């Protein structure tokens, strides 16, 4: 039986285009849409070595093209050929530390890449709605730990967060353009630190620890007292789909936050949960706050708008999100489970928890 989630999207009788479908979140979203029996196409850079997309052998599983969103003509041509009804724009340079090394490429991808996507989508006759994913790091952060609401001021400190503030500015501009005539509906969505099985990104806590396990090496943990709104990847992805469906029904809210319940856990607390869930797997060394000047020490999101308008709530606590991520890796690395099956198992369990009241249609 197909979940009630995605009912409105299925009724559109067209495909959803995911930009960045070879990324961690993009791969999970592709498999979620397949589970919901919603047609999906993808446009992205080629997968990176060790990525979930590569592990799951996803190449050729859907209609896709490997390309760069900075290439306006290539993306526009792909859009014309595939004629999607919805675009979920995830393609980005997503790493804070990498942005210090490649600020120009980060801004080109995150800002002008988004301009190219929206320019093409607004010229399309098929696209009805666009969802642009940004980050919790777009808010002006004084490290007070206060939970940000969608109307709070935006400000970027590092090249990554600044480029994502630029992304939000692009979205706001095209939302204004949309008021001038017939055009796709447009929304931005902001999520916290998303975790889950298969993430292999550089300079991220859980992937670093898993790499340490695979190589039997010690992992140096920076900023152990810093807190983040950790959440399992399926919680915000479900929120994105609910936000798009709500948008298609005429809601004008320009953005939504999706964050976990409870106080944001610290890096040290995440390490502790992982070590308890996978005994003797990790060798760690907690460093002093060596990078606190380039990374925020406290982040939190207020998701009341999503709860009130979308009937969305996170189904997994932060602790359970961490445990499930560890369990996924244990199944794949220690038990030899196929990564695609491991993802589908988590998706079906997640959808099984969704009650009728949490997927209002």
N, C-alpha and C positions, 0 to 999 in steps of 0.2 A: 504494500500500500504506500503510495507516494505521500510524503509529508505535506501538511497544509502550507508550510513555508514555501514560498515561491509560486503560489497559486496564481497570483496576478501576473508574474513574469511568464509563466507557462502560457497564459491566455493571449499573450502578445503575438504568438506564432512567428517568432523570429529569434535570432541568436543574440547572445550577450558576448561582446568583445572584451577580453581582458588584456590590457597592455601590461607587460611584465609578467606574463603567464609562466615563464620559466623560473621565476623567483620562488622563494619559500612560501609566502602568502599566496602568490599566484597559482602555485601547484595545488595547494590545499583548496583554494577556491574553485579551481577547475574540477577537481574531484567531487567537491560538494555540489556543484551545479550538475554534474553528471548523475550523482545520486538522486538529485531532485528532478531529473529528466528534463533539464533545461538545456537547449542547444548552446554550445559555447565555441568561440573561435579565439585565437590568441595571436598577439603581436609582441615580440620581445627580442632582446639580444639573445644570442645563443646561450645555452645553460653553462654554468661554470662547473669545473671539475669538483666532484663530491657533493653536488647539490642534490636536493630531493628530486628534482625533475630528472636528473641523470640517473640517480639510484632507482627511481621508479620506471625508468625506460619509457618516458612519456613522448619522446620524439615521434611525430606522425600520428599520435593518437587522436588529435583533433585537427581541424583545418587551422593552419598556423603559418606565420611567416617570421623568419628571423631578420629583424631590422632595427634601426635606431630611430627613436621618436624625434631626434634632431633633424632627420631627413624628412622634410615636409612632403615632398612629392611621393616618396616611397610609401609613407603612411597613408596619404590621401588616396593613392591608387589602391592600396589594400582595402581601405574602407569602402571605396566604390565597388570593388569586386565582391566583398563579403556582405555588405548591406545589413549590418547589425541594427537591432532596435534599441539596445542599451550598451553603453560603454562604461566599464569600471576601470578607471585609469590608475594603475599601480606602478607603472614603469618609473623608476627613479634611481638616483644614486642615494642609497639609504643609510650610509654609515657616517657617524660623526667624525671619527678619527681619519677616515679616508678623505673626508671633505677638507681637512687641513692640508693634505698632500695634493689634492686636485681640486682646488676651489673653482677654477674656471669651468672644468667639465661638470662639476656639481651644479653650478648655476645654469649652464647651458642645458643640461638634462632636465633639471627640476623646474626651471622657469620657462625657458623657451621651448622645451619639449612639451610642456603643458599647453603653451600657446598653440603649438602645431596641432595637438590633439583637439583642442576646442575649435580652432579655426576650421579644421577638416570636418568636425562633427556638425558645426553650425551650418556648413555648406551642404551637408548630406540631407537627402530626402527621407532616409530610413530611420535615423536616430531620433528617439523620443526622449531619452533621459541619459544623463551623464553623472557618474559618481566619481569624484576625485579624492583619493586617499592622501592625507597629509600625516600629521603626527601630533602627539601631545607637546612636543618641543617648540611649537609655534608661539606659545604664550610667553609674555614678559614674565620672567621668573626671578623672584627675589629670594628663592630657596627657603621661604617661610613654611612650605609644606601645605599651604592652602590649596584646596581643590579648585581647579580652574573651571569656569563656565564659558559657554560659547561666546558670550558677549565681552569677555575680558580682552584687554589690549594684547596685540600681537607684537612680538619683537624677537629677533634672532640674535643669539650671542656668537655662535660659531658659524662657519660657512654652511653646514648642513641645515641647521635650524633657520638661518637667514634665508637660504634658498627656498625652504618650505613656506616661510612667511611670504616670499615672492610668489610661490604657487597659489597661496590663499588670495593674494592681491589679483592674480590673473583670474581666478575663479570669480571674485567679486566683480571684476570688470566685465567679464562675459555674462554674469548674471544681470548686470545693468544693460548690456547689449540686448539681452533677451527680452527686456521690457519694451524694446522698440518694435517688436513684431513677432511673427511666428518663429519659434526656435525651440530646440530641445530644452527640457527642464534640467537644472544643474544644481548640484549640491556637493559640499565637501564633508568628509568624515575624518575625525581625529581619534586615534586609538593610542593606548599606552604601549608598554613593552610587550610585544606579542611573542609568545613562546609556543613550542610544540615540536613534535618529532620531525626530524629531517633538516632542521635549520643548520646550515654549515657556514654561515657568514663569518667573516673575520672580525676579531675584536668584539665578539659578543660572548657573554658569560657562559651560557650553557653550551654552545658549540665549542668554545675553548676547552671546557671541562671534558666534553666527549672526545675531542681530539687528543687531549692528554691521556684519557683512558686507552684509546686506540694505540697510541704510541708509547704507552707506559712512561710518560714523562710528567714532571712537575709543572703545574700551571700556576702562574703568578696572577693573583687576583687584585686588581686595582680598586680603590675606593670602596672598601668593605662596608663602610657605614652609610653609603649613599643609598637612597631608597628610590624605587621605581614602581609604577602601577603595572605589575606583571599580570598577564592574562593569557589563557589558552587561545590559540589562533581561531578556533571555531566560534568563540563568543563574539568578537567584533565582526567576523565575516557574516554571521547570521544577522548582526545589526545592520551591516551594509545593505543586505538584501531587503530587510524591512524598511530601511530608509528610502531605498529606490522605489519600492512599492508605494510607500506613503507619498513620495514625490509625484509619482504618476497619477495619484488621486487628487492632486491639486494643492498639497501643502507647500507653503512658501518659506519655511524655515531654511536659512542658507547653509547651516552646518549642524552636525551632531557630534557629541563626544561619546566614546564607548570606553569605559574603564571598569576595573574590577571593584568588588565590594571590599570594605575594610581599609585599614591603614596600609599604605604601600610598604612592602617588605624591603628590607635592606639586602644588599648583595651578600653579606655574611649569612643572613637567614636563608637565602636561596641555597647557598653552598651547604649549609647544615642539613636542609631538607633533602638535598640530592645525596649527600653522604649517608644519610639514614636509609634512604630508599634503595641505594646501591652500595652496600657495605664494601669497603676495601677497594673501591673502583678508582678513587681519585686521590692524587697527590697534589696538595695545594699549599701555596704560600701567600698569606695575606699581606699585601703591601700597605704602606702609608698612603695618605691621600695625594698621590703623586700627580694625578690629572684633574684634581678638583677644580682647578682654574679654567679648564677647557671643557668640562662636562658638568652639568647641573647636579647638585647633590640631593635635591628633593623634588619629586614630581608627583602630581596627583590630579585626577580628572573627576569632575562632577558630571554624572550621566543622568541627572534627573529629567532632562528634556527627552532623552531616548526612552526612559521608563514611562513618562507620562504620555508622550505622543505615539510611541511605537509599541508599547507594552513589552519593551525589551528589558531583560535582566540577564546578567552573566549567570550561566549555569554552573560554572566551576569556580570555586574559591581559588585564591592565589596559590595556596598550598597544594590543592588538588591539581591545578594546572601544572605545577612543577613535577608532582609525582607522576602524572600521566605522561609528561614529556620523557621522564626517565624510563618509565615502563615501555614506551614506544621504542626507545633506543635499545633497551634490553631485549625486547622481542626480535628486533632486526639484527643486532650485533651478536647477541649471545645465543639466540634460538634459531636464527636464520630465517625469520619470517620475511616474506616479500614486502617491501616497503609500501607498495600500493595497497595490499591487503591490510597492513597495519594502519594506514590512513583511513581506509574505508571502515575498519572496525571502530575507530574513534568517532567517525562521522555518524555511523548508525547509532552508536551509543548516545551521542549528543542529541541527534534528532529524536531518539526515543524518550529523552527527558523533556522535550518541548511539549508543554501542555497547550490545549486550544486557546487559553487566555493569553499565552505569551507569543502567539503568532496571529494576531488579529488581522483578518482579511476584509 
